[in-house]
């Protein structure tokens, strides 16, 4: 049978235990945001990037840090290496 590669992606948030998810399980960004919010106990706080205090970013090739949701889903799935849930303060420190 055809073997689908299971690729696990580390998810980190300051002050929480890191998790591992399989991004291929999700159908899109909404599902991903919803699940991560539930996992890290911040339900309803990731769904709307405009109003949220949390920013979802991911590390891609060559350590580029990109905002989750900016790229087509398939592209994201192909190049995500790890995901970070950052507070607005942490994002400001980065830029």
C-alpha positions in Angstrom: 0.0 0.0 0.0 1.0 3.6 -0.5 2.7 5.0 2.6 1.9 8.6 3.4 4.7 10.2 5.2 3.7 11.4 8.6 5.6 14.6 9.3 5.4 16.0 12.8 5.9 19.6 13.4 6.9 21.0 16.8 4.6 23.7 18.2 6.0 26.0 21.0 4.5 28.6 23.2 6.3 30.3 26.1 5.3 28.9 29.4 3.7 25.8 27.9 4.8 22.3 27.2 5.7 22.0 23.5 3.5 19.8 21.4 3.9 17.9 18.1 1.3 17.9 15.4 0.9 16.4 12.0 -0.1 19.3 9.7 -1.2 16.8 7.0 -4.2 15.9 9.2 -5.7 19.4 8.8 -7.7 20.6 5.9 -6.8 24.2 6.3 -5.8 27.2 8.5 -9.1 27.5 10.3 -8.9 23.9 11.5 -5.3 24.3 12.5 -5.9 27.5 14.5 -8.9 26.0 16.3 -6.9 22.8 17.3 -3.9 24.7 18.5 -6.0 27.1 20.5 -7.6 24.1 22.2 -4.3 22.4 22.8 -2.7 25.3 24.5 -5.8 26.4 26.4 -6.4 29.7 24.5 -9.7 28.8 22.9 -11.2 31.5 20.7 -8.0 33.5 20.8 -6.2 32.3 17.6 -9.2 32.2 15.3 -9.1 35.9 14.4 -5.5 37.2 13.8 -6.8 40.8 13.6 -8.1 40.9 17.2 -5.9 38.3 18.8 -3.1 39.0 21.3 -1.5 35.8 20.0 0.3 35.6 16.7 0.9 32.3 15.0 4.2 32.2 13.1 6.2 29.4 11.5 9.8 28.7 10.7 10.3 27.7 7.1 13.5 26.9 5.1 16.6 29.0 6.0 15.0 30.0 9.3 12.6 32.4 7.6 9.9 33.4 10.1 6.5 33.8 8.4 3.0 34.6 9.6 0.8 31.5 9.5 -2.0 32.2 7.0 -0.1 34.3 4.5 0.6 31.5 2.1 -1.6 29.0 0.3 -2.2 26.1 2.6 -0.4 23.5 0.4 2.7 25.8 0.4 2.6 26.1 4.1 2.3 22.4 4.7 5.2 21.8 2.4 7.6 24.2 4.0 6.7 24.4 7.7 9.4 23.2 10.0 8.1 24.4 13.3 5.3 26.7 14.7 5.5 29.2 17.4 2.6 30.9 19.3 3.9 34.4 20.1 2.4 37.1 22.2 2.2 40.6 20.7 5.1 41.7 22.8 7.3 38.9 21.6 6.4 39.8 18.0 7.4 43.4 18.6 10.8 42.3 20.0 11.4 40.4 16.8 10.7 43.1 14.3 
